[in-house]
């Protein structure tokens, strides 16, 4: 029996295109249906790691890119998303340590989804420990255990390991999606991702050799905060 096709998606909680990628990913997986078994793993990537300054919504850049690219794409995809007023935007290392806690308990995907909606739909500051604890509780995580883990840095090393994996894959913008050997940068088209899944499945089934990597450019956010 062929192993599941593994999809890795590097994202940051302050990247609107990462939230917008959720729908096409889900649609592609639904489209392949019984044709291929798929495992999705969301991977951490910090666009602006501390102590690098983060972006401010009152400056010209963020409103401009949202009007030109984010809002038009969100309307096409039918996604409710708004430029958060949180200023400056949060660093996301602490939130990603929380992701490691959630992932260990089988709630990594639910945690990611809650982070995106908290920031882009509810204007919540993901850099605040109390905010993260409350959000973790909403998806069924133990709030006291979650708070203690983040306060004590229990998952800091695991998060740094994940960032090293991103560097090893030369991730420079998010979302970056790896489907087998196929790399997609930016919000994918469902048909494009479906093809990548089926191609990966065929390679696994045939135990084929050779690199069929294909770089596809799309809307994404890059290091330094430029989208």
C-alpha beads as a LAMMPS data file, in Angstrom:
LAMMPS data file: protein, C-alpha beads

227 atoms
226 bonds

1 atom types
1 bond types

-500.0 500.0 xlo xhi
-500.0 500.0 ylo yhi
-500.0 500.0 zlo zhi

Masses

1 110.0

Atoms # bond

1 1 1 0.000 0.000 0.000
2 1 1 1.323 3.450 -0.951
3 1 1 2.239 5.744 1.916
4 1 1 0.185 8.922 2.403
5 1 1 1.258 11.938 0.388
6 1 1 2.819 14.367 2.830
7 1 1 2.162 18.079 2.471
8 1 1 4.191 20.566 4.497
9 1 1 2.970 24.152 4.645
10 1 1 5.255 26.827 6.080
11 1 1 3.306 29.791 7.404
12 1 1 3.306 32.692 9.843
13 1 1 0.293 33.812 11.842
14 1 1 0.683 37.431 10.683
15 1 1 0.682 36.521 6.963
16 1 1 -2.813 36.978 5.472
17 1 1 -1.954 34.837 2.457
18 1 1 -1.313 31.908 4.791
19 1 1 -4.867 32.105 6.071
20 1 1 -6.130 32.468 2.503
21 1 1 -4.262 29.285 1.540
22 1 1 -6.393 27.167 3.881
23 1 1 -9.373 27.033 1.529
24 1 1 -7.494 25.946 -1.627
25 1 1 -5.620 23.303 0.381
26 1 1 -8.855 21.891 1.771
27 1 1 -10.507 22.002 -1.660
28 1 1 -7.613 20.159 -3.330
29 1 1 -7.632 17.442 -0.684
30 1 1 -11.389 17.055 -1.079
31 1 1 -10.969 16.868 -4.864
32 1 1 -8.515 13.966 -4.723
33 1 1 -10.920 12.155 -2.406
34 1 1 -10.244 8.443 -2.394
35 1 1 -7.582 8.777 -5.089
36 1 1 -4.869 9.646 -2.590
37 1 1 -4.399 9.638 1.164
38 1 1 -2.942 12.942 2.357
39 1 1 -1.204 14.096 5.532
40 1 1 -0.901 17.853 6.086
41 1 1 1.602 19.388 8.482
42 1 1 1.695 23.130 9.103
43 1 1 5.255 24.312 9.714
44 1 1 6.386 27.444 11.620
45 1 1 8.159 30.326 9.932
46 1 1 8.792 33.754 11.488
47 1 1 8.706 36.574 8.967
48 1 1 10.063 39.079 11.464
49 1 1 11.844 37.314 14.336
50 1 1 12.692 39.269 17.473
51 1 1 14.368 41.776 17.743
52 1 1 13.498 42.778 14.187
53 1 1 10.760 45.440 14.202
54 1 1 7.331 44.339 13.052
55 1 1 4.941 46.212 10.767
56 1 1 2.441 48.890 11.821
57 1 1 -1.005 49.084 10.199
58 1 1 -0.986 52.878 10.446
59 1 1 1.993 53.096 8.083
60 1 1 1.372 53.208 4.333
61 1 1 2.670 49.765 3.404
62 1 1 0.139 47.432 5.032
63 1 1 -3.052 49.257 3.919
64 1 1 -1.614 49.465 0.411
65 1 1 -0.812 45.769 0.005
66 1 1 -4.137 44.796 1.557
67 1 1 -6.059 46.957 -0.908
68 1 1 -4.025 45.778 -3.905
69 1 1 -3.716 42.072 -3.152
70 1 1 -5.189 40.730 0.088
71 1 1 -8.756 42.032 -0.107
72 1 1 -9.221 41.190 -3.839
73 1 1 -8.014 37.611 -3.249
74 1 1 -10.144 37.264 -0.113
75 1 1 -13.233 38.347 -2.048
76 1 1 -12.499 35.800 -4.792
77 1 1 -12.068 33.046 -2.227
78 1 1 -15.020 34.126 -0.096
79 1 1 -12.910 34.588 3.046
80 1 1 -13.762 37.079 5.803
81 1 1 -10.458 38.783 6.602
82 1 1 -9.549 42.276 7.840
83 1 1 -6.269 44.111 8.352
84 1 1 -5.784 43.931 12.137
85 1 1 -5.394 47.185 14.041
86 1 1 -2.869 45.599 16.438
87 1 1 0.162 47.896 16.369
88 1 1 2.897 46.998 16.078
89 1 1 2.063 43.562 14.763
90 1 1 3.146 40.805 17.167
91 1 1 6.246 38.691 17.010
92 1 1 5.023 35.112 16.660
93 1 1 7.667 32.980 18.389
94 1 1 5.589 32.556 21.550
95 1 1 2.487 31.628 19.564
96 1 1 4.532 29.036 17.681
97 1 1 5.782 27.541 20.926
98 1 1 2.105 27.152 21.732
99 1 1 1.651 25.398 18.410
100 1 1 4.221 22.788 19.454
101 1 1 2.265 22.220 22.665
102 1 1 -0.960 21.810 20.675
103 1 1 0.622 19.570 18.035
104 1 1 1.884 17.172 20.715
105 1 1 -1.729 16.749 21.765
106 1 1 -3.159 16.271 18.276
107 1 1 -4.572 19.795 18.025
108 1 1 -1.971 21.490 15.855
109 1 1 -4.289 22.180 12.918
110 1 1 -7.096 23.425 15.177
111 1 1 -4.605 25.703 16.939
112 1 1 -3.369 27.155 13.646
113 1 1 -6.898 27.835 12.472
114 1 1 -7.755 29.542 15.754
115 1 1 -4.653 31.756 15.574
116 1 1 -5.466 32.941 12.053
117 1 1 -9.042 33.767 12.931
118 1 1 -8.114 35.451 16.191
119 1 1 -5.706 37.795 14.397
120 1 1 -7.430 38.424 11.071
121 1 1 -11.073 38.294 12.129
122 1 1 -11.049 39.269 15.816
123 1 1 -8.134 41.724 16.020
124 1 1 -6.498 39.842 18.901
125 1 1 -2.829 40.380 19.793
126 1 1 -1.082 37.022 19.402
127 1 1 2.007 38.357 21.132
128 1 1 0.253 38.402 24.518
129 1 1 0.490 35.317 26.716
130 1 1 -2.968 35.799 28.232
131 1 1 -4.511 35.970 24.757
132 1 1 -2.762 32.772 23.670
133 1 1 -3.837 30.946 26.841
134 1 1 -7.474 31.883 26.341
135 1 1 -7.395 30.818 22.684
136 1 1 -5.750 27.518 23.616
137 1 1 -8.537 26.862 26.106
138 1 1 -11.142 27.461 23.417
139 1 1 -9.853 24.532 21.351
140 1 1 -9.747 22.196 24.328
141 1 1 -6.187 22.570 25.610
142 1 1 -5.479 22.733 29.314
143 1 1 -4.954 26.422 30.015
144 1 1 -2.777 25.971 33.096
145 1 1 -0.529 23.453 31.374
146 1 1 -0.327 25.603 28.266
147 1 1 0.589 28.717 30.268
148 1 1 3.251 26.852 32.241
149 1 1 4.798 25.407 29.069
150 1 1 5.071 28.818 27.423
151 1 1 6.286 30.548 30.585
152 1 1 8.994 27.924 31.109
153 1 1 9.992 27.708 27.446
154 1 1 9.307 23.970 27.337
155 1 1 8.869 23.959 23.552
156 1 1 11.382 26.674 22.639
157 1 1 14.005 24.194 21.435
158 1 1 11.455 22.340 19.304
159 1 1 10.379 25.609 17.712
160 1 1 13.991 26.500 16.921
161 1 1 14.434 23.065 15.383
162 1 1 11.414 23.732 13.159
163 1 1 12.932 27.055 12.064
164 1 1 16.150 25.254 11.161
165 1 1 14.128 22.878 9.007
166 1 1 12.627 25.872 7.215
167 1 1 16.129 27.212 6.607
168 1 1 17.256 23.826 5.296
169 1 1 14.414 23.966 2.756
170 1 1 15.403 27.551 1.877
171 1 1 12.002 28.914 2.795
172 1 1 12.054 32.657 2.162
173 1 1 8.354 33.494 1.911
174 1 1 5.064 32.106 3.144
175 1 1 3.003 30.213 2.391
176 1 1 5.527 27.754 0.970
177 1 1 4.063 24.333 0.291
178 1 1 6.028 21.140 -0.251
179 1 1 4.143 18.198 -1.785
180 1 1 6.611 15.370 -2.106
181 1 1 9.287 16.982 -4.271
182 1 1 7.036 19.682 -5.697
183 1 1 7.370 23.156 -4.220
184 1 1 4.630 25.770 -4.465
185 1 1 5.259 29.304 -3.246
186 1 1 2.224 31.449 -2.568
187 1 1 -1.484 30.707 -2.341
188 1 1 -2.021 27.654 -4.553
189 1 1 -4.744 27.024 -7.068
190 1 1 -6.749 23.936 -6.057
191 1 1 -6.167 22.285 -9.448
192 1 1 -2.440 22.987 -9.188
193 1 1 -2.243 21.443 -5.731
194 1 1 -4.421 18.496 -6.738
195 1 1 -2.017 17.721 -9.594
196 1 1 0.955 17.944 -7.228
197 1 1 -0.716 15.484 -4.852
198 1 1 -1.511 12.964 -7.575
199 1 1 1.959 13.328 -9.101
200 1 1 3.530 12.692 -5.712
201 1 1 1.340 9.650 -5.218
202 1 1 2.350 8.288 -8.625
203 1 1 6.035 8.779 -7.856
204 1 1 5.654 6.973 -4.557
205 1 1 3.741 4.125 -6.127
206 1 1 6.236 3.672 -8.945
207 1 1 9.286 4.355 -6.784
208 1 1 10.429 6.610 -9.573
209 1 1 13.753 8.386 -9.487
210 1 1 14.592 11.969 -10.422
211 1 1 13.662 15.422 -9.321
212 1 1 10.409 16.837 -10.638
213 1 1 10.384 19.917 -8.474
214 1 1 8.408 22.811 -9.831
215 1 1 8.612 26.303 -8.373
216 1 1 5.365 28.227 -8.719
217 1 1 5.158 31.861 -7.735
218 1 1 2.046 33.236 -6.097
219 1 1 0.924 35.736 -3.509
220 1 1 3.052 35.426 -0.390
221 1 1 4.777 37.342 2.373
222 1 1 8.582 37.487 2.407
223 1 1 11.260 37.930 5.039
224 1 1 11.222 41.465 6.397
225 1 1 7.456 41.680 6.160
226 1 1 6.964 42.493 2.499
227 1 1 4.004 40.758 0.894

Bonds

1 1 1 2
2 1 2 3
3 1 3 4
4 1 4 5
5 1 5 6
6 1 6 7
7 1 7 8
8 1 8 9
9 1 9 10
10 1 10 11
11 1 11 12
12 1 12 13
13 1 13 14
14 1 14 15
15 1 15 16
16 1 16 17
17 1 17 18
18 1 18 19
19 1 19 20
20 1 20 21
21 1 21 22
22 1 22 23
23 1 23 24
24 1 24 25
25 1 25 26
26 1 26 27
27 1 27 28
28 1 28 29
29 1 29 30
30 1 30 31
31 1 31 32
32 1 32 33
33 1 33 34
34 1 34 35
35 1 35 36
36 1 36 37
37 1 37 38
38 1 38 39
39 1 39 40
40 1 40 41
41 1 41 42
42 1 42 43
43 1 43 44
44 1 44 45
45 1 45 46
46 1 46 47
47 1 47 48
48 1 48 49
49 1 49 50
50 1 50 51
51 1 51 52
52 1 52 53
53 1 53 54
54 1 54 55
55 1 55 56
56 1 56 57
57 1 57 58
58 1 58 59
59 1 59 60
60 1 60 61
61 1 61 62
62 1 62 63
63 1 63 64
64 1 64 65
65 1 65 66
66 1 66 67
67 1 67 68
68 1 68 69
69 1 69 70
70 1 70 71
71 1 71 72
72 1 72 73
73 1 73 74
74 1 74 75
75 1 75 76
76 1 76 77
77 1 77 78
78 1 78 79
79 1 79 80
80 1 80 81
81 1 81 82
82 1 82 83
83 1 83 84
84 1 84 85
85 1 85 86
86 1 86 87
87 1 87 88
88 1 88 89
89 1 89 90
90 1 90 91
91 1 91 92
92 1 92 93
93 1 93 94
94 1 94 95
95 1 95 96
96 1 96 97
97 1 97 98
98 1 98 99
99 1 99 100
100 1 100 101
101 1 101 102
102 1 102 103
103 1 103 104
104 1 104 105
105 1 105 106
106 1 106 107
107 1 107 108
108 1 108 109
109 1 109 110
110 1 110 111
111 1 111 112
112 1 112 113
113 1 113 114
114 1 114 115
115 1 115 116
116 1 116 117
117 1 117 118
118 1 118 119
119 1 119 120
120 1 120 121
121 1 121 122
122 1 122 123
123 1 123 124
124 1 124 125
125 1 125 126
126 1 126 127
127 1 127 128
128 1 128 129
129 1 129 130
130 1 130 131
131 1 131 132
132 1 132 133
133 1 133 134
134 1 134 135
135 1 135 136
136 1 136 137
137 1 137 138
138 1 138 139
139 1 139 140
140 1 140 141
141 1 141 142
142 1 142 143
143 1 143 144
144 1 144 145
145 1 145 146
146 1 146 147
147 1 147 148
148 1 148 149
149 1 149 150
150 1 150 151
151 1 151 152
152 1 152 153
153 1 153 154
154 1 154 155
155 1 155 156
156 1 156 157
157 1 157 158
158 1 158 159
159 1 159 160
160 1 160 161
161 1 161 162
162 1 162 163
163 1 163 164
164 1 164 165
165 1 165 166
166 1 166 167
167 1 167 168
168 1 168 169
169 1 169 170
170 1 170 171
171 1 171 172
172 1 172 173
173 1 173 174
174 1 174 175
175 1 175 176
176 1 176 177
177 1 177 178
178 1 178 179
179 1 179 180
180 1 180 181
181 1 181 182
182 1 182 183
183 1 183 184
184 1 184 185
185 1 185 186
186 1 186 187
187 1 187 188
188 1 188 189
189 1 189 190
190 1 190 191
191 1 191 192
192 1 192 193
193 1 193 194
194 1 194 195
195 1 195 196
196 1 196 197
197 1 197 198
198 1 198 199
199 1 199 200
200 1 200 201
201 1 201 202
202 1 202 203
203 1 203 204
204 1 204 205
205 1 205 206
206 1 206 207
207 1 207 208
208 1 208 209
209 1 209 210
210 1 210 211
211 1 211 212
212 1 212 213
213 1 213 214
214 1 214 215
215 1 215 216
216 1 216 217
217 1 217 218
218 1 218 219
219 1 219 220
220 1 220 221
221 1 221 222
222 1 222 223
223 1 223 224
224 1 224 225
225 1 225 226
226 1 226 227
